[in-house]
Amino acid sequence: MNTFGRYLKITTFGESHGPMMGAVLDGLPANLPIDPAVITAELARRRPAGDAVSTSRIEPDEFQIVSGLCDGKTSGAPLTILIPNVAQNSEEYKDVADIFRPGHGDFGWYHKYGTMPGPGGGRLSGRETVARVAAGAIVKAILKRQGINIYGYTKQIGPICAAEREKEFIEQNPYRLPDRAAAREAEKLIADLRAAGDTIGGQVVIVAENVPAGWGSPVFGKLDATIGKAMFSIGAVKGVLFGEGLSFATMRGSESNDQLGPAGPLTNHAGGTNGGLSNGAPIVVTLVVKAPPSIALTQKTVNTKGEPCAITIKGRHDCCLCPRIIPVAEAMLALTLFDAFLERKLA
């Protein structure tokens, strides 16, 4: 499956070390103004910053919209975005072309398709998400014009948790932590991990403000279920929680219920949904992100012949994925919400 959505469909294509990545958005209404600058800005947020936390593979991510746009507005036809790859280096993967990398999807891909996914992981690579961010930027901007604001931040990196929620500081540090003290601690942790050849996981929070009540569909089309599917489609995400998340297991109903007033919920323990429908409170989603599996330490594995061997992964890799996952998750939330908006409008 390379397509996501019902009323608004996104299809992504391209491989990590192929000539280009791309996305097709099908279902955008006509006459919506599109500013290419918003795509440029979102791609820049996803791009590695050349710091210790992220990969040193830095693509310019120059894009071209080749269909679906007329005089700066959507035409109603499928909108296609092309993003060339220019910084790939397949030689880095030559020595492990027939060896399964622990923690990656190579092993499952091989048993499904009978071949390896290709240098850098092919479609399994995080490079695929550049197409999601480009397409999601368009939808995120459309939602913003309707008053819906989507943003994210890093809640935790390894043992370091953000105690403060300084929204203005999120984009001022490479970890996207909303806490200055936590950012200083993260800097030392990442430096130590880099020196050790290891990586780390964490948690990120994605928020959508001003989503009207009544978006989504009960039973199998629940809004939180669809958001969960969108978030789990991001490779490193291993958990998706709404509102109080795991704390619901120990909360009483008198504690977890969001009582109501004339303007809607008085609290937001549920994270913005009840019964699969938005309730008017901010949608708050927490993602559990695993450590990047490409580490410089020697690990046990097997090759495609089933022979035991050892592997030491070379190349350019992230030390922690949390900061770069945030724009991807924002894009997926935007795509999901706009799909729900169209459902509400068209159904």
Secondary structure as UniProt FT lines:
FT   STRAND          3..4
FT   STRAND          9..13
FT   TURN            16..17
FT   STRAND          20..26
FT   TURN            30..31
FT   HELIX           36..46
FT   TURN            52..53
FT   STRAND          64..67
FT   STRAND          69..70
FT   TURN            71..72
FT   STRAND          73..74
FT   STRAND          79..84
FT   HELIX           90..96
FT   TURN            97..98
FT   TURN            102..103
FT   HELIX           106..113
FT   HELIX           119..124
FT   HELIX           126..128
FT   HELIX           129..145
FT   TURN            146..147
FT   STRAND          149..157
FT   TURN            158..159
FT   STRAND          160..161
FT   HELIX           167..172
FT   TURN            174..175
FT   HELIX           180..196
FT   STRAND          202..209
FT   TURN            213..214
FT   HELIX           219..221
FT   HELIX           223..232
FT   TURN            235..236
FT   STRAND          237..242
FT   TURN            243..244
FT   HELIX           245..250
FT   HELIX           253..256
FT   STRAND          260..261
FT   TURN            262..263
FT   STRAND          264..265
FT   TURN            269..270
FT   STRAND          273..274
FT   TURN            275..276
FT   STRAND          277..278
FT   STRAND          283..289
FT   STRAND          299..303
FT   TURN            304..305
FT   STRAND          308..311
FT   HELIX           322..346
//
